[in-house]
Amino acid sequence: MINTKIQTSLVLFCLMLFGCIQPDQESLWSTSVEKTINTSGFSRDVHMQGDTAFIAAGQSGLQIWNIDSEIMIDQYEGFGSADLEDVGRVYYDDLNSLVFIMDQSKIMFDEYDSTLFEAPTPIGDSHNEDFIVLSDTLDTFYIYFVDRDEGDGFKWAQYDFEEVPFIGEIWQMQSDGQIRPSSPMKGLSHGGDHIAVAGDQLGVYLYTISSIGSTPELVSRIDTEGNAENVNIVDDGVFVSCDDAGAYFIPIGSFSGDGSSYRFAEDLTVDHIAVKDDMASLSLGSKGIALYDISDPTQPEERGIFPIGYTYRTVFWKDRLLACTREGMQVVKVEK
């Protein structure tokens, strides 16, 4: 009799515990994959320009697709006489018609025309982890990038398109700068007059810039559990991906205040976070994606985990979610 009571109590306890851990079934969102862009190689990153997708397709190089028609416009598998090895990041500067990629850890850019990547311009060395490009004036851009080598750290440079005697018109570096931290730097995000940097084992750094291209000024650093690998600045704070330590939301005011932070998804391995309005999409590698309601970013609420394939990162586009996966780039519809 006693054993029966004990067993019953244990069952009730487990049910109560499970109910507390799992999100309410009625509050879960749903997803459906509407189409998959077959990139052959792993889809690692995407930059959208209207309905045109610039896709970093891993060992298949850079691919440019029209998403609506599902037609590949161009594919680039080499630069000069060399092959692209594993393209992991891509950005298109519409103002200056420039395409930027990071192949393994080498950043390069070129004009988006019929000679794309015949003679690209390299930036930095061969240990880069991430970059962001800012431009507000024709024939000028600014690039901020981070290096996993502790001796290099956080760098930035200005490039202008100008006439060089005996050479012709080329993109020429005008100025540069560097901050050497005490740990490797992993990811970058820009928003307003702030730049956030994922500082691996040392958490997150927040910098201010007085204008595009200006020297970043450190506000402060906030530590996180695990390794801070990616950051995403929104209006009121920074979302941080911390690998097997889950994720954080850190209010902007915390960096100049009490250092408070809000951890969530502690039991997940989070590689990247995309945000739009009250929705956050967490890329979970082999587990797919997790969706969170961030109406209150200090108390994110899980809305489901969706095994759509091995996911590197996601990007919100119009009213859809683009998922960069090993199966290609998936166009996902989310139903709340």
C-alpha positions, 0 to 999 in steps of 0.5 A: 500500500505504501509503495503504491502511494509512493509510486502514485505520488511520483507519477503526479510529481513528474506530471506536474514537473513536465507540465511546468517545463513544457509550453502550454500546447494551446500557446504553441505556434506552427510552421510549414515549409512552403518551398526549398531552394536547392543550393546543392551545398549547405546554405549558410547565410542569405542577404535579401534585396527585394525578391533576390536572394544572395545565398552563401552556399558553402562549398557551392560558392555564392548563388543568386536566386529569385525566390518567387520564381525559384530560378537561380540567376547566377552562381560563382564557385571561384575567384580569379583562378582559385576556387571558393572553398566554403562561403559562410557569409554574404552581404550586398551593398545596394548603394555601391552595387558591391557583393561581400562574402566571407569564404572560410575566414577570408573576406573579399568584395567586388562590383556586382557586374559581369566580371564579379569575382574575377579580381576581388579585393581582399579585406583583413587576414585569414582569421576573420569571424564576421563583418558588417558593412555600412554605407550612406554615401555613393562611392564610400563604404565602411566595414567593421570586422572581427578576428578570432586571433586575440592579437587582431580583435575588432577592426574597421576601415573606410574604402573610397572609389577613386582614380589612381594614377597609372591604374585607373578607378579602384576601391582604395582603403582610406583609413582603418583602426583596431581594438585588441581585446583579451579574448577572440571576437566572434560576431557583430551587430549594428543598430542605431549608434551602437555596435555589439560584439560577441566576445566568446568566453568574455561575453558581450561588448557594447560600443557607440559610434558617433557616426558611420565610420567613426571609431567605436567607443566602449560602453562596457562588457557584460559576461554571459554563461558559455561562449557568446558567439553571435549578437543581434541588436534591436531597439531596446537591447541585444540578443546573444547566442551562447552555444550550449548555454542557450541565449540572453537578452541584455537591455541597452541600459544594462551596459551603462547601468547595473549589468542585468541580463535575462537568460532563456533557452538554457537547455538549447544549443543556440547558434544564431538569433533573428528577431522581428517585432515580437518574434525571435527565431533561434537556430539550433543546428541539428534540432532545427529552430525554436520560436519565442514570443518576445513581446516582453524580451526580459521574459521570452516565452517558448512557442515550439521547437521545429525540426526543419533540418540542420539550421545555421541561421534564419532571416525574416523576409516580408511575412516569411522566415528564411532558414539556411539549412543543410538541405538548402534555403527553406521558406517557412510560414509561421502561424501564431 
